[in-house]
């Protein structure tokens, strides 16, 4: 349930620090634990630990070149960069993403819309013309806050029931996701 929080906040909560009772301790201890975790977590990224879900690479390959693509995670930005790099055998995939941001690169993490708005700014696109795909309630909430269409996928870390009400659509397969995405001429 705590995966909806950034690493510092999540780890402080796991360490038993209640944010309502000890907000200062949450920030100090959380930042320390978060930095240690992000360093270790990013160094462990490999195809075995962070492979793309089956069919996602083909889906991304089939997005027309005229469509700009970005990524936002509540993990550290360097984690997102490493995931894309280890899953990219040709260096095409990594270059395809015009903006790659983590919670440590934006003013406020998801569920706030700040990170998505920053991605849009870097991609030079109107948020209202974007579709954000996510697997957690905070993804859908961030998309709504940024004025974007939101599509939820049920194959991530959160139960489908927790996604309901946070996304315009929820899909169970990559084929369903592909069918929900706006179609563009190549």
One Martini backbone bead per residue (centre of mass of N, CA, C, O) as a GRO file, in nm:
protein
  186
    1UNK     BB    1   0.053   0.065  -0.014
    2UNK     BB    2   0.327   0.253  -0.012
    3UNK     BB    3   0.387   0.290  -0.329
    4UNK     BB    4   0.253   0.584  -0.346
    5UNK     BB    5   0.517   0.668  -0.236
    6UNK     BB    6   0.797   0.784  -0.183
    7UNK     BB    7   1.080   0.660  -0.064
    8UNK     BB    8   1.110   0.833   0.194
    9UNK     BB    9   0.817   0.799   0.294
   10UNK     BB   10   0.793   0.491   0.284
   11UNK     BB   11   1.038   0.414   0.469
   12UNK     BB   12   0.948   0.567   0.720
   13UNK     BB   13   0.688   0.409   0.755
   14UNK     BB   14   0.828   0.128   0.778
   15UNK     BB   15   0.990   0.244   1.041
   16UNK     BB   16   0.735   0.387   1.212
   17UNK     BB   17   0.674   0.672   1.098
   18UNK     BB   18   0.449   0.916   1.173
   19UNK     BB   19   0.355   1.196   1.001
   20UNK     BB   20   0.162   1.328   1.214
   21UNK     BB   21   0.368   1.302   1.467
   22UNK     BB   22   0.663   1.312   1.270
   23UNK     BB   23   0.754   1.515   1.025
   24UNK     BB   24   1.059   1.565   1.072
   25UNK     BB   25   1.150   1.269   1.093
   26UNK     BB   26   1.045   1.183   0.821
   27UNK     BB   27   1.233   1.363   0.654
   28UNK     BB   28   1.510   1.281   0.762
   29UNK     BB   29   1.492   0.968   0.756
   30UNK     BB   30   1.372   0.943   0.474
   31UNK     BB   31   1.609   1.067   0.317
   32UNK     BB   32   1.818   0.865   0.406
   33UNK     BB   33   1.674   0.604   0.316
   34UNK     BB   34   1.615   0.692   0.025
   35UNK     BB   35   1.908   0.719  -0.071
   36UNK     BB   36   1.997   0.431  -0.012
   37UNK     BB   37   1.781   0.294  -0.183
   38UNK     BB   38   1.832   0.432  -0.460
   39UNK     BB   39   2.117   0.330  -0.493
   40UNK     BB   40   2.055   0.027  -0.479
   41UNK     BB   41   1.817   0.002  -0.676
   42UNK     BB   42   1.963   0.115  -0.931
   43UNK     BB   43   2.201  -0.100  -0.927
   44UNK     BB   44   1.982  -0.356  -0.969
   45UNK     BB   45   1.924  -0.303  -1.253
   46UNK     BB   46   1.760  -0.531  -1.479
   47UNK     BB   47   1.604  -0.759  -1.672
   48UNK     BB   48   1.528  -0.929  -1.415
   49UNK     BB   49   1.414  -0.671  -1.231
   50UNK     BB   50   1.314  -0.463  -1.505
   51UNK     BB   51   1.119  -0.567  -1.705
   52UNK     BB   52   0.916  -0.567  -1.945
   53UNK     BB   53   0.623  -0.614  -2.036
   54UNK     BB   54   0.460  -0.801  -2.234
   55UNK     BB   55   0.445  -0.594  -2.537
   56UNK     BB   56   0.565  -0.302  -2.482
   57UNK     BB   57   0.780  -0.268  -2.698
   58UNK     BB   58   0.587  -0.286  -2.938
   59UNK     BB   59   0.409  -0.054  -2.862
   60UNK     BB   60   0.631   0.163  -2.873
   61UNK     BB   61   0.727   0.110  -3.167
   62UNK     BB   62   0.416   0.187  -3.277
   63UNK     BB   63   0.466   0.469  -3.219
   64UNK     BB   64   0.464   0.742  -3.365
   65UNK     BB   65   0.703   0.986  -3.425
   66UNK     BB   66   0.489   1.228  -3.372
   67UNK     BB   67   0.490   1.109  -3.087
   68UNK     BB   68   0.536   1.198  -2.771
   69UNK     BB   69   0.759   1.069  -2.507
   70UNK     BB   70   0.716   0.992  -2.155
   71UNK     BB   71   0.841   0.979  -1.805
   72UNK     BB   72   0.692   0.894  -1.477
   73UNK     BB   73   0.809   0.862  -1.136
   74UNK     BB   74   0.832   0.785  -0.781
   75UNK     BB   75   1.095   0.732  -0.839
   76UNK     BB   76   1.394   0.770  -0.932
   77UNK     BB   77   1.528   0.897  -1.210
   78UNK     BB   78   1.767   0.691  -1.243
   79UNK     BB   79   1.583   0.448  -1.257
   80UNK     BB   80   1.435   0.512  -1.518
   81UNK     BB   81   1.686   0.521  -1.694
   82UNK     BB   82   1.782   0.228  -1.637
   83UNK     BB   83   1.538   0.076  -1.740
   84UNK     BB   84   1.557   0.173  -2.031
   85UNK     BB   85   1.852   0.083  -2.088
   86UNK     BB   86   1.826  -0.234  -2.021
   87UNK     BB   87   1.579  -0.257  -2.248
   88UNK     BB   88   1.804  -0.142  -2.464
   89UNK     BB   89   1.969  -0.276  -2.745
   90UNK     BB   90   1.973   0.000  -2.956
   91UNK     BB   91   1.900   0.298  -2.823
   92UNK     BB   92   1.612   0.380  -2.912
   93UNK     BB   93   1.433   0.390  -2.662
   94UNK     BB   94   1.575   0.607  -2.496
   95UNK     BB   95   1.547   0.825  -2.726
   96UNK     BB   96   1.227   0.829  -2.739
   97UNK     BB   97   1.253   0.978  -2.468
   98UNK     BB   98   1.209   1.325  -2.394
   99UNK     BB   99   1.116   1.241  -2.092
  100UNK     BB  100   1.277   1.170  -1.761
  101UNK     BB  101   1.115   1.127  -1.445
  102UNK     BB  102   1.131   1.184  -1.097
  103UNK     BB  103   1.061   1.271  -0.776
  104UNK     BB  104   1.357   1.420  -0.766
  105UNK     BB  105   1.267   1.627  -1.032
  106UNK     BB  106   1.017   1.743  -0.871
  107UNK     BB  107   0.828   1.933  -0.669
  108UNK     BB  108   0.586   1.710  -0.682
  109UNK     BB  109   0.452   1.424  -0.640
  110UNK     BB  110   0.265   1.183  -0.675
  111UNK     BB  111  -0.061   1.306  -0.718
  112UNK     BB  112   0.057   1.532  -0.841
  113UNK     BB  113   0.090   1.726  -1.151
  114UNK     BB  114   0.380   1.845  -1.184
  115UNK     BB  115   0.538   1.623  -1.341
  116UNK     BB  116   0.356   1.618  -1.592
  117UNK     BB  117   0.394   1.918  -1.661
  118UNK     BB  118   0.700   1.894  -1.700
  119UNK     BB  119   0.696   1.694  -1.929
  120UNK     BB  120   0.530   1.870  -2.121
  121UNK     BB  121   0.731   2.099  -2.133
  122UNK     BB  122   0.970   1.930  -2.246
  123UNK     BB  123   0.782   1.831  -2.501
  124UNK     BB  124   0.585   2.048  -2.603
  125UNK     BB  125   0.287   1.991  -2.466
  126UNK     BB  126  -0.044   1.946  -2.418
  127UNK     BB  127  -0.203   1.798  -2.162
  128UNK     BB  128  -0.488   1.762  -2.313
  129UNK     BB  129  -0.321   1.572  -2.543
  130UNK     BB  130  -0.280   1.351  -2.324
  131UNK     BB  131  -0.160   1.024  -2.215
  132UNK     BB  132  -0.177   0.843  -1.910
  133UNK     BB  133   0.004   0.562  -1.788
  134UNK     BB  134  -0.099   0.341  -1.515
  135UNK     BB  135  -0.076   0.138  -1.180
  136UNK     BB  136  -0.186   0.372  -0.988
  137UNK     BB  137  -0.373   0.590  -0.821
  138UNK     BB  138  -0.164   0.831  -0.846
  139UNK     BB  139  -0.167   0.841  -1.153
  140UNK     BB  140  -0.463   0.924  -1.196
  141UNK     BB  141  -0.450   1.178  -1.015
  142UNK     BB  142  -0.228   1.326  -1.174
  143UNK     BB  143  -0.372   1.341  -1.442
  144UNK     BB  144  -0.612   1.502  -1.344
  145UNK     BB  145  -0.441   1.747  -1.233
  146UNK     BB  146  -0.316   1.790  -1.542
  147UNK     BB  147  -0.545   1.730  -1.769
  148UNK     BB  148  -0.557   1.417  -1.833
  149UNK     BB  149  -0.566   1.131  -1.968
  150UNK     BB  150  -0.648   0.803  -1.813
  151UNK     BB  151  -0.471   0.486  -1.800
  152UNK     BB  152  -0.518   0.173  -1.665
  153UNK     BB  153  -0.321  -0.096  -1.528
  154UNK     BB  154  -0.349  -0.435  -1.386
  155UNK     BB  155  -0.021  -0.540  -1.396
  156UNK     BB  156   0.072  -0.428  -1.138
  157UNK     BB  157   0.085  -0.349  -0.785
  158UNK     BB  158  -0.228  -0.306  -0.817
  159UNK     BB  159  -0.538  -0.340  -0.763
  160UNK     BB  160  -0.809  -0.285  -0.952
  161UNK     BB  161  -0.989  -0.158  -0.729
  162UNK     BB  162  -0.784   0.088  -0.677
  163UNK     BB  163  -0.833   0.217  -0.972
  164UNK     BB  164  -1.106   0.284  -0.935
  165UNK     BB  165  -1.177   0.629  -1.016
  166UNK     BB  166  -0.874   0.717  -1.148
  167UNK     BB  167  -0.979   0.625  -1.434
  168UNK     BB  168  -1.120   0.615  -1.747
  169UNK     BB  169  -0.946   0.349  -1.789
  170UNK     BB  170  -0.918  -0.017  -1.785
  171UNK     BB  171  -0.663  -0.263  -1.836
  172UNK     BB  172  -0.537  -0.614  -1.886
  173UNK     BB  173  -0.388  -0.558  -2.164
  174UNK     BB  174  -0.195  -0.459  -2.421
  175UNK     BB  175  -0.417  -0.474  -2.636
  176UNK     BB  176  -0.615  -0.291  -2.485
  177UNK     BB  177  -0.430  -0.049  -2.474
  178UNK     BB  178  -0.390  -0.008  -2.776
  179UNK     BB  179  -0.701   0.040  -2.831
  180UNK     BB  180  -0.711   0.308  -2.641
  181UNK     BB  181  -0.528   0.447  -2.813
  182UNK     BB  182  -0.462   0.675  -3.013
  183UNK     BB  183  -0.482   0.709  -3.356
  184UNK     BB  184  -0.219   0.719  -3.601
  185UNK     BB  185  -0.060   0.818  -3.861
  186UNK     BB  186   0.248   0.721  -4.021
   0.00000   0.00000   0.00000
